[in-house]
Amino acid sequence: MLQNGHVSEPTTSSDREFEHASLQRDIEIIRSYGDDHPDDWTDVLFENEPTVQLVALFAGDDVAAHERALRSLVEHRDKLVVRQTKYSGTQLEAFSAEVTALARSSGPGTFNSWGVGRGRLFIDVAADQERLAAILLAKYGDAAELKVGAFSYPMAVDASLIAETEKSDVRPTIPLTATLEGSFAGSVSVPSGGRWHGPLKMTNLGTEEVILRTNGGLTARIINPSTEEVVGGFVGAQAIPLRRFTIAPHRTMEIPLVIETASFKRHLGYVVPPGDWMIDAIVDIEGMGPRRIPPLPLVIEPRSH
């Protein structure tokens, strides 16, 4: 870190927490001032690099006047930065209310999340909603930061970014379980971009009971059969209640499973394309920790429009 021509030690997380705490009073002052100027006020946020700063965001043409006023009010003037944004918080909240109404009238799972922050409207839709994302982009333009499945929309095409993202998608190796075997009652197929809910039969091959710790079920990962690389799966929030499944020795129990076909690889697009794939799932075995079940076949079919 370079400060005043000298290299300083990197700021630690505890240092940042202390500085954040020391600036809380100034944050309250900035927000109170912003509430008195609703036509221009957007947001206040922390920036931690190269040093901790308070960044106040205002729309309109009076940013310089707002900065002068705030510098006369806050205690830590050296930590204050004032920047201009295109949209006020009031405008962004109005956009968010429109998206809320649209989400409520759309099918379940169409929208993953949406909201306002850092001077932008954030919208996260399901992996098969490229058409909807295009409509939202046309409507909200640079006010919106869009995400479709696991990736931003429009998807970046820069080769170096793609390569870096592909590397970041590699997951740590988790050992296979020798205790459990998974199976389906029949063949399983899912439309590309779609989701499947159903039972996975889990058989305890061992001589001791096995207790699975779950959030109510298991979540599949889509595997490339040739490379055993994880290429897709579930994107979004899940409930986290603890539910245990106890499987006696040499017994079989049905465990709820969800399969989603969002792509984790940019070269595949937003959804895993049709073809013959495989799935596995991570199981948390009490007393043993996370294990992978052996891969099972999955057919991804063309999606109907």
C-alpha positions as CSV (number, residue, x, y, z in Angstrom):
1,M,0.0,0.0,0.0
2,L,1.4,3.4,-1.0
3,Q,0.7,6.4,1.3
4,N,2.4,9.8,0.9
5,G,5.2,8.2,-1.2
6,H,5.9,5.5,1.4
7,V,4.9,1.9,1.4
8,S,2.8,1.1,4.5
9,E,1.8,-2.2,5.9
10,P,-1.5,-3.7,4.6
11,T,-4.6,-2.8,6.7
12,T,-5.8,-5.8,8.7
13,S,-9.4,-6.8,9.1
14,S,-9.3,-5.8,12.8
15,D,-7.9,-2.3,11.8
16,R,-10.7,-1.9,9.3
17,E,-13.3,-2.9,11.8
18,F,-11.9,-0.3,14.3
19,E,-12.0,2.4,11.6
20,H,-15.5,1.4,10.5
21,A,-16.7,1.7,14.1
22,S,-15.0,5.1,14.6
23,L,-16.9,6.4,11.5
24,Q,-20.4,5.3,12.6
25,R,-21.3,8.8,13.9
26,D,-20.3,10.3,10.5
27,I,-22.4,7.8,8.7
28,E,-25.4,8.8,10.7
29,I,-24.7,12.5,9.9
30,I,-24.4,11.7,6.2
31,R,-27.6,9.7,6.1
32,S,-29.5,12.3,8.0
33,Y,-28.3,15.0,5.6
34,G,-29.2,12.7,2.7
35,D,-32.7,12.2,4.1
36,D,-33.1,16.0,4.0
37,H,-32.2,16.0,0.3
38,P,-34.2,13.1,-1.1
39,D,-34.1,14.3,-4.8
40,D,-30.3,14.0,-4.9
41,W,-29.4,11.5,-2.1
42,T,-28.3,8.0,-3.2
43,D,-26.3,6.1,-0.6
44,V,-23.2,6.1,1.7
45,L,-20.8,3.2,1.7
46,F,-17.3,2.1,2.8
47,E,-14.3,1.7,0.6
48,N,-11.3,-0.1,2.2
49,E,-8.6,0.4,-0.4
50,P,-6.1,2.0,-0.4
51,T,-7.4,3.3,2.9
52,V,-10.8,3.3,4.7
53,Q,-13.0,6.0,3.3
54,L,-16.6,7.0,3.6
55,V,-18.1,7.5,0.1
56,A,-21.3,9.6,-0.1
57,L,-23.2,9.3,-3.4
58,F,-25.4,12.0,-4.8
59,A,-27.2,12.5,-8.1
60,G,-27.9,15.8,-9.7
61,D,-25.8,18.8,-10.4
62,D,-25.2,20.0,-6.8
63,V,-22.6,17.5,-5.8
64,A,-20.0,20.1,-4.9
65,A,-22.5,22.0,-2.7
66,H,-23.4,18.7,-0.9
67,E,-19.7,18.0,-0.4
68,R,-19.1,21.5,1.2
69,A,-22.1,21.0,3.5
70,L,-21.0,17.5,4.6
71,R,-17.4,18.6,5.3
72,S,-18.8,21.2,7.7
73,L,-20.8,18.5,9.5
74,V,-18.7,15.3,9.8
75,E,-15.9,14.8,12.2
76,H,-13.5,12.8,10.0
77,R,-13.3,15.1,7.0
78,D,-10.1,13.4,5.7
79,K,-12.1,10.2,5.3
80,L,-15.0,11.7,3.3
81,V,-15.3,11.3,-0.4
82,V,-18.3,12.6,-2.3
83,R,-19.2,11.2,-5.8
84,Q,-21.8,11.8,-8.4
85,T,-24.2,9.1,-9.5
86,K,-26.7,9.1,-12.3
87,Y,-29.7,7.9,-10.2
88,S,-30.9,9.0,-6.8
89,G,-31.9,6.5,-4.1
90,T,-35.6,7.6,-4.7
91,Q,-35.4,6.7,-8.4
92,L,-33.7,3.4,-7.7
93,E,-36.2,2.4,-5.1
94,A,-39.0,3.2,-7.6
95,F,-37.3,0.9,-10.1
96,S,-37.0,-1.8,-7.4
97,A,-40.7,-1.5,-6.6
98,E,-41.4,-2.1,-10.3
99,V,-39.2,-5.2,-10.2
100,T,-41.0,-6.4,-7.1
101,A,-44.3,-6.2,-8.8
102,L,-43.0,-8.0,-11.8
103,A,-41.4,-10.7,-9.7
104,R,-44.7,-11.3,-7.8
105,S,-46.5,-11.7,-11.1
106,S,-43.9,-14.1,-12.5
107,G,-43.6,-17.8,-12.1
108,P,-41.9,-19.2,-9.0
109,G,-38.1,-19.2,-9.4
110,T,-38.0,-16.6,-12.2
111,F,-36.3,-14.1,-9.9
112,N,-33.6,-15.1,-7.5
113,S,-33.1,-11.7,-5.8
114,W,-33.3,-7.9,-6.4
115,G,-32.6,-4.7,-4.5
116,V,-30.8,-1.4,-4.4
117,G,-27.2,-0.7,-3.2
118,R,-24.1,1.2,-4.0
119,G,-26.0,3.5,-6.4
120,R,-27.3,0.6,-8.6
121,L,-30.3,-1.6,-9.0
122,F,-29.3,-5.3,-8.7
123,I,-31.4,-7.9,-10.4
124,D,-30.6,-11.6,-10.3
125,V,-32.8,-14.0,-12.4
126,A,-32.8,-17.7,-13.1
127,A,-30.3,-19.2,-15.6
128,D,-33.0,-19.8,-18.2
129,Q,-34.2,-16.1,-18.1
130,E,-31.9,-14.5,-20.7
131,R,-35.0,-13.1,-22.6
132,L,-36.2,-11.5,-19.4
133,A,-32.8,-10.1,-18.7
134,A,-32.7,-8.5,-22.1
135,I,-36.1,-6.8,-21.4
136,L,-34.9,-5.6,-18.0
137,L,-31.7,-4.2,-19.5
138,A,-33.6,-2.4,-22.2
139,K,-35.9,-0.9,-19.5
140,Y,-33.4,0.1,-16.8
141,G,-30.1,0.5,-18.8
142,D,-27.1,1.5,-16.8
143,A,-29.2,1.8,-13.6
144,A,-29.2,-2.0,-13.4
145,E,-26.6,-4.6,-12.7
146,L,-28.0,-7.8,-14.0
147,K,-27.1,-11.4,-13.3
148,V,-28.5,-14.5,-15.1
149,G,-27.8,-17.7,-13.2
150,A,-24.1,-17.7,-12.2
151,F,-23.0,-14.9,-14.5
152,S,-23.5,-11.3,-15.2
153,Y,-25.7,-10.1,-18.1
154,P,-24.6,-9.5,-20.8
155,M,-21.9,-12.1,-20.3
156,A,-18.3,-10.9,-20.5
157,V,-16.5,-12.1,-23.6
158,D,-13.0,-11.0,-22.7
159,A,-10.8,-14.1,-23.0
160,S,-8.6,-13.4,-19.9
161,L,-11.7,-12.9,-17.8
162,I,-13.2,-16.2,-19.0
163,A,-10.0,-18.0,-18.3
164,E,-9.8,-16.6,-14.8
165,T,-13.4,-17.4,-14.1
166,E,-12.9,-21.0,-15.4
167,K,-10.1,-21.4,-12.9
168,S,-12.1,-20.1,-10.0
169,D,-14.9,-22.6,-10.8
170,V,-12.6,-25.5,-9.9
171,R,-13.9,-26.9,-6.6
172,P,-11.8,-28.6,-3.9
173,T,-11.6,-32.4,-4.2
174,I,-14.0,-34.0,-1.7
175,P,-13.5,-37.8,-1.2
176,L,-16.1,-40.3,-2.4
177,T,-18.1,-42.1,0.2
178,A,-17.7,-45.8,0.4
179,T,-20.5,-46.1,2.8
180,L,-23.4,-44.8,0.7
181,E,-24.7,-45.6,-2.7
182,G,-27.2,-43.4,-4.5
183,S,-29.8,-44.5,-7.2
184,F,-32.9,-43.4,-8.9
185,A,-36.1,-45.4,-9.4
186,G,-35.7,-44.8,-13.2
187,S,-33.9,-42.6,-15.6
188,V,-33.9,-38.8,-14.8
189,S,-34.1,-36.1,-17.4
190,V,-34.2,-32.3,-17.0
191,P,-34.8,-29.6,-19.5
192,S,-31.8,-27.4,-20.1
193,G,-32.3,-24.4,-17.8
194,G,-34.9,-26.3,-15.8
195,R,-35.1,-27.8,-12.3
196,W,-36.0,-31.3,-11.0
197,H,-37.2,-32.2,-7.6
198,G,-37.5,-35.8,-6.6
199,P,-36.3,-38.7,-4.4
200,L,-32.8,-40.0,-4.4
201,K,-32.5,-43.5,-3.0
202,M,-29.6,-43.7,-0.5
203,T,-28.4,-47.2,0.5
204,N,-26.2,-47.7,3.5
205,L,-23.6,-50.3,2.5
206,G,-21.9,-50.4,5.9
207,T,-22.5,-52.2,9.2
208,E,-23.1,-49.0,11.2
209,E,-26.0,-46.6,10.9
210,V,-25.3,-43.4,8.9
211,I,-26.7,-40.0,9.9
212,L,-26.9,-37.4,7.1
213,R,-27.0,-33.7,8.1
214,T,-29.0,-31.8,5.5
215,N,-31.0,-28.6,5.0
216,G,-34.0,-30.8,4.3
217,G,-32.5,-32.5,1.3
218,L,-29.5,-32.7,-1.1
219,T,-28.4,-30.5,-4.0
220,A,-26.9,-32.1,-7.1
221,R,-23.9,-30.9,-9.0
222,I,-23.7,-31.5,-12.8
223,I,-20.6,-33.4,-13.9
224,N,-18.8,-33.7,-17.2
225,P,-18.6,-37.5,-17.7
226,S,-15.3,-37.2,-19.6
227,T,-13.4,-35.0,-17.1
228,E,-15.5,-35.4,-13.9
229,E,-15.4,-31.6,-13.7
230,V,-18.3,-29.8,-12.1
231,V,-19.9,-27.7,-14.8
232,G,-23.3,-26.7,-13.3
233,G,-25.8,-26.9,-10.6
234,F,-28.0,-24.9,-8.3
235,V,-27.7,-21.1,-8.1
236,G,-29.5,-19.1,-5.5
237,A,-30.5,-19.0,-1.9
238,Q,-31.6,-22.1,0.0
239,A,-33.1,-22.5,3.4
240,I,-30.7,-23.9,6.1
241,P,-32.8,-25.7,8.7
242,L,-30.9,-28.8,10.0
243,R,-32.7,-32.1,9.2
244,R,-31.1,-35.4,9.9
245,F,-31.7,-38.6,8.0
246,T,-30.7,-41.8,9.8
247,I,-30.1,-44.8,7.5
248,A,-29.7,-48.2,9.2
249,P,-27.1,-50.7,8.0
250,H,-28.1,-52.3,4.6
251,R,-31.2,-50.2,4.4
252,T,-32.4,-47.7,1.8
253,M,-34.0,-44.3,2.4
254,E,-35.4,-41.8,0.0
255,I,-33.8,-38.3,0.4
256,P,-35.2,-35.2,-1.4
257,L,-32.9,-34.1,-4.2
258,V,-32.9,-30.9,-6.3
259,I,-31.2,-30.8,-9.7
260,E,-30.7,-27.4,-11.4
261,T,-29.0,-26.9,-14.7
262,A,-27.4,-23.4,-14.3
263,S,-24.0,-23.4,-16.0
264,F,-20.8,-22.7,-14.0
265,K,-18.7,-22.5,-17.2
266,R,-18.8,-19.4,-19.4
267,H,-18.1,-21.4,-22.6
268,L,-21.3,-23.4,-22.0
269,G,-23.5,-20.3,-21.7
270,Y,-25.9,-19.6,-18.9
271,V,-27.4,-23.1,-18.8
272,V,-25.8,-26.5,-19.2
273,P,-26.8,-27.6,-22.8
274,P,-28.7,-30.7,-23.8
275,G,-26.7,-34.0,-23.7
276,D,-25.7,-36.9,-21.6
277,W,-24.2,-35.7,-18.3
278,M,-23.8,-37.0,-14.7
279,I,-24.7,-35.7,-11.3
280,D,-23.2,-36.1,-7.9
281,A,-24.0,-34.5,-4.5
282,I,-22.1,-33.6,-1.4
283,V,-23.4,-35.4,1.7
284,D,-22.5,-34.3,5.3
285,I,-22.1,-37.6,7.2
286,E,-22.2,-37.1,11.0
287,G,-18.8,-38.0,12.4
288,M,-17.1,-38.1,9.0
289,G,-17.8,-34.7,7.4
290,P,-18.5,-34.0,3.7
291,R,-18.3,-36.8,1.2
292,R,-19.3,-37.2,-2.5
293,I,-21.8,-39.8,-3.6
294,P,-20.6,-41.7,-6.8
295,P,-21.9,-40.0,-10.0
296,L,-25.2,-41.0,-11.5
297,P,-26.3,-40.5,-15.1
298,L,-28.5,-37.5,-16.1
299,V,-30.0,-36.6,-19.5
300,I,-30.5,-32.8,-20.1
301,E,-33.1,-32.3,-22.8
302,P,-33.7,-29.3,-25.1
303,R,-35.9,-26.8,-23.4
304,S,-39.2,-25.9,-25.0
305,H,-40.0,-22.3,-25.7
